[in-house]
Amino acid sequence: MAERVVAVLGYSGRDASRLHPICASRLTRARELAGDGQAVILSGWARRPGGTSEADLMRDASRPE
């Protein structure tokens, strides 16, 4: 089977301190597409200086609890 890399583009609204539902949905779909052991690239910026980036919010949401 060919290797796959999935890129997830960030999305945020006015409250950039938490993961936006659209971004969370993109992250869930990326996990489905990538499968086990495949690369997922997270992309997104912080809306406020010193804030948490969308990529960091997605990374944190991806970690096992």
MODELLER restraints for C-alpha pairs under 7 A, 6 or more apart:
rsr = mdl.restraints
at = mdl.atoms
rsr.add(forms.Gaussian(group=physical.xy_distance, feature=features.Distance(at['CA:3:A'], at['CA:38:A']), mean=6.95, stdev=0.5))
rsr.add(forms.Gaussian(group=physical.xy_distance, feature=features.Distance(at['CA:4:A'], at['CA:34:A']), mean=6.43, stdev=0.5))
rsr.add(forms.Gaussian(group=physical.xy_distance, feature=features.Distance(at['CA:4:A'], at['CA:38:A']), mean=6.11, stdev=0.5))
rsr.add(forms.Gaussian(group=physical.xy_distance, feature=features.Distance(at['CA:4:A'], at['CA:39:A']), mean=6.83, stdev=0.5))
rsr.add(forms.Gaussian(group=physical.xy_distance, feature=features.Distance(at['CA:5:A'], at['CA:34:A']), mean=6.79, stdev=0.5))
rsr.add(forms.Gaussian(group=physical.xy_distance, feature=features.Distance(at['CA:5:A'], at['CA:38:A']), mean=6.40, stdev=0.5))
rsr.add(forms.Gaussian(group=physical.xy_distance, feature=features.Distance(at['CA:5:A'], at['CA:39:A']), mean=4.88, stdev=0.5))
rsr.add(forms.Gaussian(group=physical.xy_distance, feature=features.Distance(at['CA:5:A'], at['CA:40:A']), mean=5.80, stdev=0.5))
rsr.add(forms.Gaussian(group=physical.xy_distance, feature=features.Distance(at['CA:6:A'], at['CA:30:A']), mean=6.21, stdev=0.5))
rsr.add(forms.Gaussian(group=physical.xy_distance, feature=features.Distance(at['CA:6:A'], at['CA:34:A']), mean=6.15, stdev=0.5))
rsr.add(forms.Gaussian(group=physical.xy_distance, feature=features.Distance(at['CA:6:A'], at['CA:39:A']), mean=6.36, stdev=0.5))
rsr.add(forms.Gaussian(group=physical.xy_distance, feature=features.Distance(at['CA:6:A'], at['CA:40:A']), mean=4.75, stdev=0.5))
rsr.add(forms.Gaussian(group=physical.xy_distance, feature=features.Distance(at['CA:6:A'], at['CA:41:A']), mean=6.11, stdev=0.5))
rsr.add(forms.Gaussian(group=physical.xy_distance, feature=features.Distance(at['CA:7:A'], at['CA:40:A']), mean=5.69, stdev=0.5))
rsr.add(forms.Gaussian(group=physical.xy_distance, feature=features.Distance(at['CA:7:A'], at['CA:41:A']), mean=4.54, stdev=0.5))
rsr.add(forms.Gaussian(group=physical.xy_distance, feature=features.Distance(at['CA:7:A'], at['CA:42:A']), mean=6.03, stdev=0.5))
rsr.add(forms.Gaussian(group=physical.xy_distance, feature=features.Distance(at['CA:8:A'], at['CA:26:A']), mean=6.45, stdev=0.5))
rsr.add(forms.Gaussian(group=physical.xy_distance, feature=features.Distance(at['CA:8:A'], at['CA:27:A']), mean=6.44, stdev=0.5))
rsr.add(forms.Gaussian(group=physical.xy_distance, feature=features.Distance(at['CA:8:A'], at['CA:30:A']), mean=6.70, stdev=0.5))
rsr.add(forms.Gaussian(group=physical.xy_distance, feature=features.Distance(at['CA:8:A'], at['CA:41:A']), mean=6.06, stdev=0.5))
rsr.add(forms.Gaussian(group=physical.xy_distance, feature=features.Distance(at['CA:8:A'], at['CA:42:A']), mean=5.02, stdev=0.5))
rsr.add(forms.Gaussian(group=physical.xy_distance, feature=features.Distance(at['CA:8:A'], at['CA:43:A']), mean=6.03, stdev=0.5))
rsr.add(forms.Gaussian(group=physical.xy_distance, feature=features.Distance(at['CA:9:A'], at['CA:42:A']), mean=6.50, stdev=0.5))
rsr.add(forms.Gaussian(group=physical.xy_distance, feature=features.Distance(at['CA:9:A'], at['CA:43:A']), mean=5.04, stdev=0.5))
rsr.add(forms.Gaussian(group=physical.xy_distance, feature=features.Distance(at['CA:9:A'], at['CA:44:A']), mean=6.21, stdev=0.5))
rsr.add(forms.Gaussian(group=physical.xy_distance, feature=features.Distance(at['CA:10:A'], at['CA:23:A']), mean=5.82, stdev=0.5))
rsr.add(forms.Gaussian(group=physical.xy_distance, feature=features.Distance(at['CA:10:A'], at['CA:43:A']), mean=5.56, stdev=0.5))
rsr.add(forms.Gaussian(group=physical.xy_distance, feature=features.Distance(at['CA:10:A'], at['CA:44:A']), mean=4.41, stdev=0.5))
rsr.add(forms.Gaussian(group=physical.xy_distance, feature=features.Distance(at['CA:10:A'], at['CA:54:A']), mean=5.49, stdev=0.5))
rsr.add(forms.Gaussian(group=physical.xy_distance, feature=features.Distance(at['CA:10:A'], at['CA:55:A']), mean=6.54, stdev=0.5))
rsr.add(forms.Gaussian(group=physical.xy_distance, feature=features.Distance(at['CA:11:A'], at['CA:20:A']), mean=6.66, stdev=0.5))
rsr.add(forms.Gaussian(group=physical.xy_distance, feature=features.Distance(at['CA:11:A'], at['CA:22:A']), mean=6.66, stdev=0.5))
rsr.add(forms.Gaussian(group=physical.xy_distance, feature=features.Distance(at['CA:11:A'], at['CA:23:A']), mean=5.18, stdev=0.5))
rsr.add(forms.Gaussian(group=physical.xy_distance, feature=features.Distance(at['CA:11:A'], at['CA:54:A']), mean=6.95, stdev=0.5))
rsr.add(forms.Gaussian(group=physical.xy_distance, feature=features.Distance(at['CA:12:A'], at['CA:20:A']), mean=5.42, stdev=0.5))
rsr.add(forms.Gaussian(group=physical.xy_distance, feature=features.Distance(at['CA:13:A'], at['CA:20:A']), mean=6.73, stdev=0.5))
rsr.add(forms.Gaussian(group=physical.xy_distance, feature=features.Distance(at['CA:16:A'], at['CA:47:A']), mean=6.31, stdev=0.5))
rsr.add(forms.Gaussian(group=physical.xy_distance, feature=features.Distance(at['CA:17:A'], at['CA:52:A']), mean=6.67, stdev=0.5))
rsr.add(forms.Gaussian(group=physical.xy_distance, feature=features.Distance(at['CA:18:A'], at['CA:57:A']), mean=6.78, stdev=0.5))
rsr.add(forms.Gaussian(group=physical.xy_distance, feature=features.Distance(at['CA:19:A'], at['CA:57:A']), mean=5.87, stdev=0.5))
rsr.add(forms.Gaussian(group=physical.xy_distance, feature=features.Distance(at['CA:19:A'], at['CA:58:A']), mean=6.91, stdev=0.5))
rsr.add(forms.Gaussian(group=physical.xy_distance, feature=features.Distance(at['CA:27:A'], at['CA:58:A']), mean=6.97, stdev=0.5))
rsr.add(forms.Gaussian(group=physical.xy_distance, feature=features.Distance(at['CA:34:A'], at['CA:40:A']), mean=6.80, stdev=0.5))
rsr.add(forms.Gaussian(group=physical.xy_distance, feature=features.Distance(at['CA:42:A'], at['CA:55:A']), mean=5.08, stdev=0.5))
rsr.add(forms.Gaussian(group=physical.xy_distance, feature=features.Distance(at['CA:43:A'], at['CA:54:A']), mean=6.99, stdev=0.5))
rsr.add(forms.Gaussian(group=physical.xy_distance, feature=features.Distance(at['CA:43:A'], at['CA:55:A']), mean=4.96, stdev=0.5))
rsr.add(forms.Gaussian(group=physical.xy_distance, feature=features.Distance(at['CA:44:A'], at['CA:53:A']), mean=5.95, stdev=0.5))
rsr.add(forms.Gaussian(group=physical.xy_distance, feature=features.Distance(at['CA:44:A'], at['CA:54:A']), mean=4.51, stdev=0.5))
rsr.add(forms.Gaussian(group=physical.xy_distance, feature=features.Distance(at['CA:44:A'], at['CA:55:A']), mean=4.72, stdev=0.5))
rsr.add(forms.Gaussian(group=physical.xy_distance, feature=features.Distance(at['CA:45:A'], at['CA:53:A']), mean=4.50, stdev=0.5))
rsr.add(forms.Gaussian(group=physical.xy_distance, feature=features.Distance(at['CA:45:A'], at['CA:54:A']), mean=5.43, stdev=0.5))
rsr.add(forms.Gaussian(group=physical.xy_distance, feature=features.Distance(at['CA:45:A'], at['CA:55:A']), mean=6.74, stdev=0.5))
rsr.add(forms.Gaussian(group=physical.xy_distance, feature=features.Distance(at['CA:46:A'], at['CA:52:A']), mean=5.33, stdev=0.5))
rsr.add(forms.Gaussian(group=physical.xy_distance, feature=features.Distance(at['CA:46:A'], at['CA:53:A']), mean=3.81, stdev=0.5))
rsr.add(forms.Gaussian(group=physical.xy_distance, feature=features.Distance(at['CA:46:A'], at['CA:54:A']), mean=6.20, stdev=0.5))
